[in-house]
Amino acid sequence: MQSTMSDDLEKQMTSSNEHLEHGVDRLDHPVGKILTSDDGAYVWLGNQKFLKHELLSAFGGTLNPGLSAPSVHKFANPAPLGLSAFALTTFVLSLINAQAMGVKHDNIVVGLAFFYGGLVQLLAGMWEMAVENTFGALALSSYGAFWMSFGAIFTPWFNILTSYTDETELENALGFYLLGWTLFTFMLCLVTSKSTYAFFALFVFLFVTFLLLSLGKLAKSTGCTRAGGVLGVITAFIAWYNAYAGVANPQNAYLTVKGFDLPKFGKQY
């Protein structure tokens, strides 16, 4: 089918009686006309010029037998969504880690971890990839996966917690898990050192939060865990601040925030 469609497309292009100079990018002509340049390298669709080989590549393998220009996809900024999902889930878990109002069990976070902090943040990371933001795709997708894996740990169906019969071994395993995320977050700190104060602060506070939570498990220190919870709450508010900065503008809010760049040292590229 692909070969037949490509042949038909070739015939439609070469059968045109009108040829134009390739220096013209836009022109007006009757709808439905397929115009080609003298050398056959360019095709005009509507009033826009395209490379002929690109159209063959784009449409030769589809079920669309006609010619049409490639669609232009425009995306909104996915970062505020991902940051908000991260912030709310972090906020709730951190309050529990800090043992606020005597709450110690983190079961309530499982739903948030799977759906808001996990799924929604993962989707935001994929959309960051679509808008060609490598850092945003890495950070949001990774932390979305973190929350999903966290939810899985505390979901009985996965049989993760119950597979450990030794409480000390379980605490050490959770410590290794958190330590891995600590190292990953430190890497992200390094690549935000030329951004803004608020964005850099987000990853610094998150790094220290993960570090304290890791120590809380590995050193069996309730104090470290509670301190990590307090810093986690601060981290959540910084994430919300960055999300607000990305969505608030003079058209929708009376209060907008401005990003302040970190000082730059050495040779800039």
N, C-alpha and C positions, 0 to 999 in steps of 0.2 A: 504494500500500500504506500509506503514511504517513497519508493522509487517512482511510482506512478504520479504521486502528488508532486514530486520534485520536477518531473518531466512536464507536467501541466503548467507548473509555475514558470518553468523556463520558456515554454511556448507563449504564455501570456506576455512575458517581458519582451521577447524578441519580435513579437508580432506587432508591437506598437509602431506606428508610422511617424511619430514625432520624436525627434532627438534633440537634446539640449546640450549646451556647453557645461562642462563640469564645474566651472567657477560659480554657478548660480546655486545658492542654498535654498531659496524659497521662491515660489511663484504661484500664481493662481491659474487654474485650468479646470475644465469641467470635471465634476465628481465621477469617479469610475474609470477615468483615463489612467493608463499606466505608461509613464514616460521614462525613457532611459537616456543616459548620456551617449555621446557618439562612440565612446570606447566600450560601452556596455557595463562599466564598473559601477555606475550609480543609477538609482531608481528614485523617482519622485512619487510619493504617495500623498494625496491631498496637496499641500503646498510645502512639504518638507522633503529633504533629500536624505537618502540612506544608501549605504553600501550594499550592492546586490548580494554579495556573498554572505553578509550578515542576515539578510532576510531569508535566504535559502537555509541557513543554519538554524534560524529561529523557528521557521514554520514548515520546513520540509518534513519533519517527523511528527507533526501534530495531525489531528483530525480536522483541522481547519483548512479547507482547500483554497481559500482566498488569501489576498494580501492585506495586511494591516500593520500599522506601526507598532513596535514594541511598547508595552504598557509602561507607564512611569509610576513607580510606587513611592508614595510619600508617607513617612511615618512620623507620628508624634514622638516627643522625647520620652523614652521608656524609663529613664533613670528615677524620676520621682515615684513611680509605682514600685519599682524594686526597692528603693530606699525606705519607703513607707512600710512595705511588707516586712522588711528586715527589722525596722525600728519597733513596730508593734509587738512582734513575736519576741524580740530581745527584751523589750520592756517588761512583758509579763513574766518571762522566765527569770529575769534578773531580780524582780521583786520577790520571787519565791526563793531564789538563791540567797537573797539577803534576809530571808525569813521575816518579811514584813508582815505585821499583824498576826504572827504565829503560823503562817502558812508554810509548810515544808514539803508537801507532796506536789510534784510537777505534772501530774496527769492532765491537768487542764490545758497544758501547752501542746499536747499531742495533736489536737485538731488544728491549731494554728500552725504548728510545724509542718504538717502535711499540706495544708491548703493555701494559707496566706504566705507565711515565711518560706514555704517550700515550693509549691506549684506556681504560685503567682510570681515569685521572685525568679524562678527558673525561666518562666515565659518572658519576663522582662529582660533577662540575660540574653535570650535568643533574639529578642527584638533589638537589643544593643548590637548584636552581631550583624543584623540586617542593615543597621545604620552605620556600619563600619567602625564601631567603637570597640577595639580589642580589649581594652582594660575593663570597660563596663560589662562586656560579655563574660570575661573571665571572673570578675568579682561577683556579679549578681548570680550567674549560673552556679558558681561554686558554693556560695552561701545558701542558695536555694537547695542545692544537693545536701549541704550540711544539715539544714533543718529537716529535710525528708529523712535523712539517715538517723537524726536524733529522734524523730517520731517513731522510726522503726525499732529503735532500741527499747523504747518503753511501750511497745505494742505487743501484747502476749502472743499474737498470731505468729510473729517472727521468732519466738522462742530464744531471744538473745539473752535477756537477763536470767531466765530460768536455767540456761545451759551452764551457768557458773554455780558450783556448789560451795566454793570458797569465797567468802565475802572480801577478803584481802585481795585475792586474785581479780575479782570483779572491779574493785576500786582502782587497782593498778592498770587494768585494761582500759577503763574509762579515762584514766589519766593519760595513757598513751594516745588515745583517741583525741583528747583535747590538746595534747602537746603537738600533734600533727597539725591541727588547725592553728595553733599558736605560731608555728614556723611559717605556715602559708601566709598568715596575716602579716607577719614581719616582712615578708617579701613584698607584699602590697604596700606596706609603709614606705619602703625604699623607692617605689615608683610613683609615689604621690608627693615626694619631697619638693617638687617644683610646681605644685598646684596651688590651692588656696589654703588659708589657715584652717577654715572649717572642715574642708575635705581631708586634709592631712591629719587634723585632730581626731577625726572619726576613726581612722585606722590605727592611730597611736593608742587611743583609749580602748579600741577593740583588742589590740594586741595585748595590752596589759590585763584586760579582762580575761582573755583566754589563758594567759600565763598564770594568773591567780587561781583560776578554776582548775588548771592542771596541777598546780602545787597543792590545792585543796584535796585533790584525789590522791596524788602520789605521796604526799606527806601526811595524809589523814588529818588535815587541818581545817576545822570548821571555820576558824577565823579567816583563812584565805578565801574560802568559798563565799563567805558573807561579804568580804571586801570586794571580791569579783562581782558579786551581785550588785553592790552599790555602784561600782564603776560601769557595770552593764547598763544600769538605768541612765547614767550620764551619757553613755554611748548611744542609747536609743534616742535621747533628746537631740544629740548632735546629728544623728541620721535624719530625724524629722526636720531639723533646721535646713540641712542640705536639700531635702525633698521640697520643702517650702520655697527655698531659693530658686529651684528649678521650675516651679509651677506658678509662682506669684509674679504678676506683671502689672503695669499701670492700667491695663484694660480690665483686670478682674479683681484687683485688690488695692486698698488704700495704703496698706503696709507692704512694702517690698524690701528685700534685703540684697545687699551688694556683696559680691565675693571679693575678698582682699587677698591679693597674691602674696605668696611667700617670697622673701628676698632671694634673688638669684646670685650665685657665686660662681666665679670662674668664667670660662669661655662658654657662650651660649650658641646653640645651633638652631 
